């Protein structure tokens, strides 16, 4: 079986369990056995499958948001084998292709500041508990964004996603060397992070007045160790 086919089968069969493990990734040298994902990327590198791409974005940059519900709300894993919209691909194929391309992207040469807004979630939403946890984040906490998280260099555009000016505004420091998907120029950049990206909370600030009520959270993107 090819290494690519192996990843597709792994994504399909073990997605829920894998997502739990990815929040607790250990450095390979500190674990008695390599986690599957660690060994997988080592095997890919060994077979010369991680040759750098000559572009700054993954090929499905604009479509990944459509499958993020698999990671956020735990959608039926059987739907991973159904064709997604006009891509001609099943979600499990989109995941394996994108995961591979993220590893092959050119690292950014200079730091980027990006913004991401999450609108306030009512208590009857399936995402309410996660929203509350993120809203009450504290300095030093680590966030694991399980989805392919979208952000932008344009804070004005990002703020459009604050529902009635309520919710969470993330200000994200992205260090040089990050392999992220970037489209656009300057302040018009749209950015997509690899799934299960991790961020450290640097600071929080509550903004509340007659027109606004949100928390501003400063994050630093943590470069993956493999």
C-alpha positions in Angstrom: 0.0 0.0 0.0 1.4 3.4 -0.9 2.2 5.8 1.9 -0.4 8.3 0.7 -3.1 5.6 0.6 -2.0 4.7 4.1 -2.6 8.2 5.4 -6.0 8.4 3.8 -7.1 5.1 5.5 -5.6 6.3 8.8 -7.5 9.6 8.7 -10.8 7.8 7.9 -10.6 5.0 10.5 -9.1 6.8 13.5 -10.1 10.5 13.1 -11.9 10.9 16.5 -9.2 9.2 18.5 -6.4 11.0 16.7 -7.9 14.4 17.4 -7.7 13.7 21.1 -4.1 12.6 20.9 -3.0 15.6 18.8 -3.9 17.9 21.7 -1.3 16.1 23.8 1.5 15.6 21.4 4.8 14.7 23.0 8.3 15.4 21.8 9.5 12.1 20.1 12.6 11.8 22.4 10.3 12.0 25.5 8.0 9.2 24.5 8.7 5.5 24.7 7.1 4.9 21.4 6.7 7.3 18.5 3.1 8.4 17.9 1.8 7.3 14.5 1.9 10.9 13.1 5.5 11.3 14.2 6.6 8.1 12.5 4.5 8.9 9.4 6.2 12.3 8.7 9.6 10.7 9.4 8.8 8.0 6.8 7.6 10.7 4.3 10.8 12.6 4.7 12.8 9.4 4.3 11.0 8.6 1.1 11.7 12.1 -0.2 8.0 13.0 -0.3 8.4 16.3 1.4 10.1 18.2 -1.4 9.4 22.0 -1.0 6.5 23.4 -3.1 7.2 26.5 -5.1 4.2 28.4 -3.8 2.9 30.0 -0.5 -0.5 28.2 -0.2 -2.1 24.8 -0.3 -4.1 23.9 -3.3 -7.4 23.6 -1.3 -6.8 26.9 0.5 -10.3 28.2 -0.1 -12.2 24.9 0.4 -10.9 23.7 3.8 -13.3 25.8 5.8 -16.1 23.6 4.4 -14.8 20.5 6.2 -13.9 22.1 9.5 -17.1 20.8 11.1 -15.5 17.3 11.1 -12.9 18.6 13.7 -15.1 21.1 15.6 -18.4 19.4 16.1 -17.6 15.8 15.5 -19.6 15.2 12.3 -20.3 11.6 11.2 -17.0 10.1 10.1 -18.8 8.1 7.4 -19.2 11.4 5.5 -15.5 11.6 5.1 -16.0 9.2 2.1 -18.6 11.4 0.3 -17.5 13.8 -2.5 -17.3 17.3 -1.2 -19.0 19.9 -3.4 -17.1 20.6 -6.7 -13.6 19.5 -5.5 -14.0 16.0 -6.9 -12.5 14.8 -3.7 -13.7 13.1 -0.5 -13.0 15.0 2.7 -10.5 12.3 3.8 -8.6 12.9 0.5 -8.7 16.7 1.1 -7.3 16.1 4.5 -4.4 13.9 3.4 -3.6 16.1 0.4 -3.6 19.3 2.5 -1.6 17.8 5.4 1.1 16.8 3.0 1.2 20.2 1.3 1.4 22.1 4.5 4.6 20.2 5.3 6.0 21.1 1.9 5.1 24.9 1.9 7.9 27.4 1.8 8.5 28.8 5.3 7.6 32.4 5.6 10.6 34.7 5.7 9.3 37.4 8.0 6.9 37.4 11.0 3.2 38.1 10.3 0.5 39.5 12.5 -2.9 38.0 11.8 -6.4 38.4 13.2 -9.2 36.0 13.6 -12.6 36.7 15.1 -15.1 34.3 16.5 -18.6 35.6 17.0 -20.5 35.1 20.3 -22.2 31.6 20.5 -25.6 31.1 22.0 -25.9 28.4 24.7 -27.9 26.1 22.4 -25.0 26.0 19.8 -22.9 22.8 19.7 -19.8 25.0 19.9 -21.0 26.9 23.0 -18.7 25.0 25.5 -15.7 25.4 23.4 -16.5 29.1 22.9 -16.8 29.7 26.6 -13.5 27.9 27.2 -11.8 30.1 24.7 -13.5 33.3 25.9 -12.1 32.7 29.4 -8.6 31.8 28.3 -5.7 33.0 30.6 -2.2 34.1 29.9 0.1 31.0 29.5 -2.7 28.7 28.3 -2.2 26.7 25.1 -4.9 26.5 22.5 -5.1 23.6 20.1 -7.2 24.7 17.1 -8.2 21.3 15.7 -9.6 22.7 12.5 -7.9 24.4 9.5 -8.1 27.8 11.2 -8.5 30.9 9.0 -7.1 34.3 9.7 -6.3 37.5 7.9 -3.8 40.4 8.1 -6.7 42.8 7.7 -8.2 43.5 11.2 -11.1 45.4 9.7 -12.1 42.4 7.6 -11.7 40.1 10.6 -13.9 42.2 12.9 -16.7 41.6 10.5 -17.0 38.1 12.1 -17.8 39.5 15.5 -21.5 38.9 15.8 -23.1 42.2 16.9 -19.6 43.3 18.0 -19.5 40.4 20.6 -17.1 37.5 20.7 -13.4 36.8 20.6 -10.8 38.8 18.7 -7.5 36.9 18.3 -4.3 38.8 17.5 -1.8 36.2 16.4 2.0 36.5 16.1 3.3 34.2 13.5 7.1 33.8 13.6 9.4 33.5 10.6 9.8 29.9 9.6 6.1 29.0 9.9 4.6 26.8 7.1 1.2 28.4 6.7 -1.0 28.9 3.7 -1.0 32.6 2.6 -2.9 34.2 -0.3 -3.0 37.9 -1.0 -0.6 40.8 -0.6 0.2 42.7 2.6 -2.8 43.7 4.7 -5.1 41.7 2.4 -3.5 38.4 3.2 -5.8 35.4 4.0 -4.0 32.8 6.1 -4.9 29.2 6.8 -3.1 27.2 9.5 -2.5 23.5 9.5 -5.1 21.6 11.4 -4.4 21.0 15.1 -2.1 24.1 15.2 -1.2 25.2 18.7 -1.0 28.7 20.1 0.2 30.2 23.3 -1.8 32.9 25.0 0.3 36.0 25.7 -2.3 38.3 27.1 -6.0 39.1 27.2 -8.0 42.3 27.4 -11.8 42.7 27.8 -13.4 45.4 25.7 -16.9 46.5 26.9 -18.8 49.6 26.2 -22.2 50.6 24.9 -21.4 49.3 21.4 -19.0 46.4 21.9 -18.4 43.5 24.2 -15.6 41.1 23.3 -12.3 39.8 24.5 -9.0 40.5 22.7 -6.6 37.6 23.0 -3.0 37.8 21.9 -1.6 34.5 20.7 1.7 33.2 19.5 1.7 30.4 16.9 3.8 27.5 18.1 6.0 26.1 15.4 5.5 22.3 15.0 8.4 20.1 16.2 8.1 17.9 13.2 
